Amino acid sequence: MSTVLTERSWCVMVPHDAQGARSARHRLATELTGVVPAALLADVEMVAAELLGNAVRHAEPLPGGLIRLAWSLRPGPPADVVEIRVTDGGATAPPQLRRVGPEAIDGRGLFLVAALTARWGVERDGLGQSVWARLAHPAGRELAPVG
């Protein structure tokens, strides 16, 4: 018997604060547990944590004091892709990689995002600013059926 994977997506709006970011990350993990391989899930959680943390620390909230976390799963081949997108009200400067010294206590988050993802970027629209990241896993390997 063969199983066909279908595209799947989801989003949540949470308060623009540390507790809201934590709640969004936990809901993401719950939704993807058993759907994607554990190694991919760990990377998705790490990237989501960095993007949500940056939104809380550096950006304005969306109207109503919220941030939005969305994800989608697109089955391959050649790769199964999870895209996550964090949307906030934007900041005065767009997110960018910054050089930090060995003694710095922060500033490495987007380097982690870049290292764990196939691609990442920033888009602005009428809603606000979205930072997105795509993580890929070879198609057909260890993915659970969707639906």
C-alpha positions in Angstrom: 0.0 0.0 0.0 1.4 3.4 -0.9 0.6 6.7 0.8 0.3 10.0 -1.0 1.4 13.1 0.8 -0.6 16.2 0.1 0.2 19.9 0.7 -0.7 21.1 4.1 -0.7 24.5 5.7 -1.6 26.2 9.0 -1.3 29.5 10.8 -1.8 31.0 14.2 -2.0 34.5 15.6 -0.6 35.1 19.1 0.2 38.0 21.4 3.4 39.9 20.4 5.3 38.9 23.5 7.6 36.1 24.7 4.7 34.0 26.0 2.9 34.3 22.6 6.0 33.3 20.7 6.5 30.3 23.0 2.8 29.3 22.5 3.2 29.6 18.7 6.3 27.5 18.7 4.7 24.7 20.8 1.6 24.7 18.5 3.9 24.4 15.5 5.7 21.4 17.1 2.4 19.8 18.0 1.1 20.2 14.4 4.2 18.8 12.8 5.0 15.9 15.2 4.5 12.7 13.4 4.2 14.5 10.1 7.8 15.3 9.4 11.0 13.4 10.5 12.3 14.3 14.0 15.5 15.9 12.6 13.6 18.2 10.3 11.1 19.0 13.1 14.0 20.0 15.4 15.4 22.4 12.7 11.9 23.8 12.0 11.4 24.5 15.7 14.9 26.2 16.0 14.2 28.4 13.0 10.7 29.3 14.3 12.1 30.1 17.7 14.7 32.5 16.2 12.2 34.2 13.9 9.5 34.6 16.6 12.1 35.9 19.1 13.4 38.4 16.6 9.8 39.6 15.9 9.2 40.1 19.6 12.5 41.9 20.2 13.0 44.0 17.1 9.6 44.6 15.4 6.3 46.3 16.0 3.2 44.1 16.5 0.5 43.6 13.9 -2.8 45.5 14.7 -4.2 44.2 18.0 -0.8 43.5 19.4 -0.2 40.2 17.5 2.3 38.3 15.5 1.5 35.6 13.0 3.2 32.2 12.5 2.3 30.2 9.4 3.8 27.1 7.9 3.2 24.9 4.9 4.4 21.4 3.9 4.9 20.7 0.2 5.8 17.1 -0.6 8.6 16.4 -3.2 10.3 15.1 -5.2 13.1 16.0 -5.1 12.5 17.3 -1.6 9.8 17.7 0.9 9.8 21.4 1.9 8.5 23.0 5.1 8.2 26.8 4.8 7.6 28.9 7.9 6.7 32.5 7.9 6.6 35.0 10.8 4.6 38.2 10.1 4.8 41.3 12.4 4.3 45.0 12.0 7.8 45.6 10.8 10.9 47.3 12.2 12.8 50.4 11.2 15.5 48.3 9.6 15.0 44.9 7.8 16.4 41.8 9.4 19.9 41.1 8.3 22.9 39.0 9.2 25.3 40.9 11.5 28.9 40.2 12.4 29.4 39.8 16.1 32.5 39.2 18.2 33.2 36.0 20.1 32.2 37.7 23.4 28.8 39.0 22.1 25.8 37.5 24.0 23.4 37.8 21.0 23.3 38.6 17.3 23.8 35.1 15.9 20.1 34.1 15.3 19.9 34.8 11.6 23.2 32.9 11.1 21.5 29.9 12.6 18.5 30.4 10.4 20.8 30.7 7.3 22.7 27.5 8.3 19.5 25.4 8.9 17.5 26.5 5.8 17.6 26.0 2.1 16.6 29.7 1.7 15.2 32.6 3.8 14.1 36.1 3.1 12.1 39.1 4.0 8.9 40.5 2.3 6.9 43.6 3.1 3.2 43.9 2.2 0.1 45.7 3.3 -0.1 43.6 6.5 3.4 44.1 7.7 6.8 42.4 7.4 7.2 38.6 6.9 10.4 36.7 7.5 10.2 33.3 5.8 12.4 30.3 5.7 12.4 27.1 3.7 13.7 23.8 5.1 14.1 20.8 2.8 14.3 17.1 3.5 14.9 14.4 0.7 11.5 13.4 -0.6 9.9 10.2 0.6 12.3 9.7 3.5 10.7 9.0 6.9 7.7 11.3 6.3 4.4 10.2 7.9 1.2 10.3 5.9 -0.8 13.6 6.0 -4.5 13.6 6.4 
